[in-house]
């Protein structure tokens, strides 16, 4: 059975369109100190720029930049200025989608919670499993 289309093609296009005016670019794509710290962990200007661009696309409009897709020009220039990297490095960004997993691990609240809490919970479960099955008599 074919899927029912909820949005028309023009509605989908407007929903996933990147902002074009400078105010919206600044509002959606300005990095905070935490973002810059994680971006700087990547080696090389091309990797830093690729990670930052993919982060921008995943934040707003919430999509992943495809393998063969070129980043939006004004966005590329703005991100490069924030990172003090030449925008010409954007020509060499093939496969920026390799950064998606890293972004999810660093920015998904559930995964961060899981990474922090699961080891403690696992230790507690192992401890509780070692307790005797019968209650201790006093």
FENLIN-V49012 format. One record per pair of residues at least 12 apart in sequence whose C-alpha atoms are under 10 Angstrom apart, sorted by sequence separation. I is the first residue (numbers start at 1). GAP is how many residues later the second one is. D is the distance in Angstrom with one decimal. If there is no record, write none. Layout:
I|GAP|D, I|GAP|D
//
This chain:
36|12|9.6, 39|12|6.7, 40|12|9.7, 53|12|8.4, 54|12|9.6, 76|12|9.3, 38|13|9.2, 39|13|6.4, 74|13|10.0, 76|13|9.6, 77|13|9.0, 38|14|9.3, 57|14|9.0, 73|14|9.1, 76|14|7.1, 57|15|9.7, 36|16|8.7, 39|16|9.4, 35|17|8.4, 54|17|8.9, 73|17|9.2, 53|18|7.3, 57|18|9.5, 53|19|9.2, 56|19|8.5, 71|19|7.7, 35|20|9.0, 56|20|9.8, 70|20|8.2, 71|20|9.4, 31|21|8.9, 50|21|9.3, 70|21|8.3, 53|22|7.8, 71|22|9.0, 29|23|9.4, 53|23|7.0, 56|23|8.7, 70|23|8.3, 29|24|9.2, 31|24|9.8, 52|24|9.3, 69|24|9.7, 70|24|8.7, 31|25|9.1, 53|25|9.9, 68|25|9.5, 69|25|8.7, 71|25|9.6, 29|26|8.9, 30|26|8.9, 50|26|9.5, 53|26|7.1, 67|26|9.4, 68|26|7.1, 69|26|9.0, 70|26|9.7, 29|27|5.9, 49|27|8.3, 52|27|7.1, 53|27|9.1, 67|27|6.8, 68|27|7.4, 69|27|9.3, 28|28|7.8, 29|28|9.0, 52|28|8.9, 66|28|9.7, 67|28|5.0, 68|28|9.2, 28|29|9.8, 50|29|9.8, 66|29|7.9, 67|29|6.8, 68|29|9.7, 29|30|8.3, 49|30|7.4, 52|30|9.9, 65|30|8.9, 66|30|7.9, 67|30|6.2, 25|31|9.9, 28|31|7.9, 29|31|8.1, 49|31|6.7, 52|31|8.9, 65|31|7.3, 66|31|6.7, 67|31|8.9, 28|32|6.7, 48|32|9.4, 64|32|9.1, 65|32|6.4, 28|33|9.2, 49|33|10.0, 64|33|6.9, 49|34|7.7, 45|35|9.4, 48|35|8.2, 49|35|9.9, 64|35|9.9, 65|35|9.4, 49|36|7.7, 64|36|7.7, 48|37|8.9, 49|37|9.4, 53|37|9.4, 45|38|8.8, 49|38|8.7, 18|39|8.5, 45|39|9.3, 46|39|8.7, 50|39|9.1, 45|40|6.6, 46|40|9.6, 49|40|7.6, 50|40|7.7, 53|40|9.8, 16|41|9.7, 19|41|9.2, 45|41|8.6, 46|41|9.7, 48|41|10.0, 49|41|7.3, 55|41|9.9, 18|42|7.7, 19|42|9.0, 46|42|9.5, 47|42|9.4, 50|42|9.3, 51|42|9.7, 54|42|6.5, 55|42|9.9, 58|42|8.5, 17|43|9.2, 18|43|6.7, 40|43|8.7, 46|43|5.7, 47|43|9.9, 50|43|6.1, 53|43|7.9, 54|43|6.9, 16|44|8.3, 17|44|7.1, 39|44|8.7, 45|44|7.2, 46|44|7.1, 49|44|8.0, 50|44|8.4, 52|44|9.3, 53|44|9.8, 54|44|9.1, 55|44|8.4, 16|45|5.4, 45|45|9.6, 46|45|9.1, 47|45|9.6, 50|45|8.2, 51|45|6.6, 54|45|7.0, 55|45|7.9, 58|45|8.7, 15|46|7.5, 16|46|7.8, 29|46|8.0, 36|46|9.0, 46|46|6.9, 47|46|7.7, 50|46|5.1, 51|46|8.4, 53|46|9.7, 54|46|7.1, 58|46|9.5, 15|47|10.0, 16|47|7.7, 36|47|8.0, 46|47|6.3, 47|47|9.8, 49|47|8.9, 50|47|8.3, 51|47|8.5, 52|47|9.1, 55|47|9.8, 30|48|8.6, 31|48|8.6, 46|48|9.4, 47|48|9.9, 48|48|9.9, 50|48|9.0, 51|48|5.7, 55|48|6.7, 59|48|9.9, 25|49|8.2, 26|49|9.4, 29|49|8.2, 30|49|8.0, 47|49|8.0, 50|49|7.6, 51|49|8.1, 54|49|8.3, 55|49|9.4, 25|50|7.0, 29|50|7.6, 46|50|9.4, 31|51|7.8, 47|51|9.8, 48|51|9.8, 51|51|8.7, 52|51|9.4, 20|52|9.4, 22|52|8.5, 26|52|8.3, 30|52|7.9, 31|52|9.3, 47|52|8.7, 51|52|8.0, 55|52|9.4, 19|53|9.7, 20|53|9.9, 21|53|9.0, 22|53|9.5, 25|53|7.9, 26|53|9.8, 29|53|9.8, 18|54|7.9, 20|54|7.6, 25|54|9.7, 19|55|9.3, 20|55|8.7, 18|56|9.8, 19|56|8.8, 22|56|9.2, 18|57|8.6, 38|64|9.7, 39|64|9.9, 38|65|9.2, 38|68|8.2, 35|71|9.6, 35|72|9.5
//
